[in-house]
Amino acid sequence: MSISWQTLLAIGIGGFLGAISRAYTVHFVNKHIPLEFPLGILIVNIVGSFIIGALFSVFAHYSVNESLKAFLTTGFLGALTTYSTFAIESFFLLQTSLFLGITNMALNLFGTILAAASGYRLFLIFIK
């Protein structure tokens, strides 16, 4: 299976917008809610997980162009939510505070799964 240039372009544009959205959101949250806890990353991970759940709910019931799917999921949401940043911030938190490190890992893991399930189920209500 090959991937079209249109889909690759859609992923690239989505990634560009998602990365900018992540940087802005994290900066905004951390500026206005200064904590030792990486709240900005937690918020983008939970919001992004909710959105991907909602999108997959839509994709399950409607025919959506593959490039649009790739733009939204692999591109935008792939760049918006960031597991590598989560990993390194958790590592650094564990170095200074076992409690904050474990709290960060638990909230990101369970919060994003809950958000994805919530987005999926909520949008099923609107679709049916």
MONORWO-V837771 format. One record per residue. N is the residue number from 1. PSI is psi in degrees with one decimal (* if undefined). OMEGA is omega in whole degrees, 0 to 359 (NA if undefined). Layout:
N/PSI/OMEGA
N/PSI/OMEGA
This chain:
1/126.3/179
2/159.0/181
3/135.2/184
4/158.9/178
5/-30.5/179
6/-40.6/179
7/-41.1/177
8/-41.8/178
9/-41.7/179
10/-42.9/178
11/-44.4/180
12/-44.9/179
13/-42.6/177
14/-41.8/178
15/-41.7/177
16/-49.2/181
17/-37.7/179
18/-40.9/180
19/-41.0/177
20/-42.1/179
21/-41.6/178
22/-49.0/182
23/-45.1/180
24/-47.1/182
25/-47.3/180
26/-45.2/179
27/-46.4/182
28/-49.0/181
29/-47.9/183
30/-29.5/178
31/-41.8/186
32/-19.1/177
33/73.6/184
34/114.1/178
35/164.9/171
36/-8.0/182
37/137.4/181
38/68.6/183
39/-37.5/181
40/-45.1/179
41/-40.2/177
42/-44.2/182
43/-46.9/180
44/-34.3/178
45/-42.7/181
46/-45.9/179
47/-44.8/179
48/-38.1/178
49/-39.1/176
50/-46.3/182
51/-41.5/181
52/-34.9/175
53/-44.3/179
54/-43.6/181
55/-42.7/180
56/-28.3/173
57/-45.4/177
58/-45.9/182
59/-29.5/181
60/-19.4/185
61/-14.0/181
62/148.9/176
63/121.8/182
64/136.2/179
65/134.9/182
66/-36.4/178
67/-37.5/178
68/-43.4/176
69/-46.8/181
70/-40.4/178
71/-47.7/185
72/-44.3/187
73/-65.2/183
74/-42.9/182
75/-77.0/187
76/-55.9/184
77/-30.4/176
78/-34.7/179
79/-29.3/179
80/-50.7/179
81/143.7/189
82/105.7/182
83/-32.4/181
84/-39.8/177
85/-41.3/176
86/-43.8/182
87/-47.8/183
88/-36.6/177
89/-37.1/176
90/-42.4/178
91/-48.2/180
92/-38.9/177
93/-41.1/179
94/-29.9/179
95/-31.2/184
96/-31.3/183
97/110.7/178
98/-40.8/180
99/-50.9/181
100/-38.4/179
101/-48.5/180
102/-39.5/178
103/-45.5/179
104/-46.1/181
105/-44.6/181
106/-45.0/181
107/-41.3/178
108/-45.3/182
109/-58.1/185
110/-33.0/178
111/-42.3/181
112/-36.3/176
113/-44.5/177
114/-41.2/179
115/-42.4/179
116/-44.3/178
117/-40.6/180
118/-45.2/178
119/-42.6/179
120/-50.8/183
121/-38.3/179
122/-43.6/181
123/-21.0/173
124/-34.6/178
125/-42.8/183
126/-28.7/183
127/-36.2/184
128/*/NA
